[in-house]
Amino acid sequence: MRILTAIIISLATATVAFAQIEQPRRILEVGVAGGMNLSQMDIQPQVRQTMLNGLNGGVNIRYTSEKYFSMICAAQLEVNFSQRGWEEEFDSELPYSYSRTLNYIEIPFMAHLSWGKEPRGLQFFINLGPQVGFLINDKEEYGGGLDPAQRPESIRPIYGKEIDKSFDYGIVGGAGLELKTKAGNFFVEGRYYYGLSDIFNNSKIDDFGRSANQTISIRLGYSIRIL
C-alpha cells in the first residue's frame, strides 16, 4: 500500500511539474518573405561551377503551439517561387559562359523553434524540415560562342539536355532573427537546401549519376498575427 501511494504521489508530482514546464500557446501568423538564392548542382561527373544568382519569394503561415522552458515551438508552412540552377566556370582565358536557370514552386514544411522575448522583442530562431518542389520551366544561356561539341566528353550531354524529373525533394534548414512589434513581425534568415532527388535520370545507362539542387538563400520577411 505504501509503495502504491508513493507511486501515485510521484506520478502526480511529475504531472504537475510537466504542466509547469509546458506552457501552451495558440498563435497563428501569416506573412510574406523574399530574397536572393545562390545555387549550384551536385552533379556527377563533376562540372566546374560558380554560384548562380536567383530570386525567391512567397507566403508563409506559422502556428505556435507551446513553450518548453525557454524554447518556443511552432510549425511553419510556406509556398515560394524559387530560381535555382547553376553557372559553369571556365578558364579565365576563355570567353565562354553558360548557365541554366530552373524555376520552381517550392513547399517547405518546417519546425520553427525560437528563443527570446515575447510577445514583443527580439527572438533567435531556427527552421528545419522537408521540402518539395515542382519545376515550372527552365532556361539555358550560352555566351562567347560556346560550342558544346568542343567541351569534354564527360559533361557534353548536359548542354541542351531536357530535365527528366520535374518533382524535387530534399531537406531545408536555416537560422535568423525576428523582431516582434505592435506593427507586426520583421525577420531576416539564412537558409540552406540540400536536394535528395535528381533532375536527370541516374541509372547505369544514363549520362549522370547525380544531379541534385543545392541552394543558399538570404530572406527578409514580414508577418502579422491573426489569432
RACOR-V445916 format. One record per run of one state. SS is the DSSP state (~ for helix, > for strand, _ for the rest). FROM is the first residue (numbers start at 0). TO is the last residue. If there is no record, write none. Layout:
SS	FROM	TO
SS	FROM	TO
//
This chain:
_	0	0
~	1	20
>	21	43
_	44	47
>	48	49
_	50	50
>	51	67
_	68	69
>	70	87
_	88	95
>	96	115
_	116	119
>	120	142
_	143	146
~	147	149
_	150	151
~	152	155
_	156	165
>	166	180
_	181	182
>	183	194
_	195	208
>	209	224
_	225	226
//
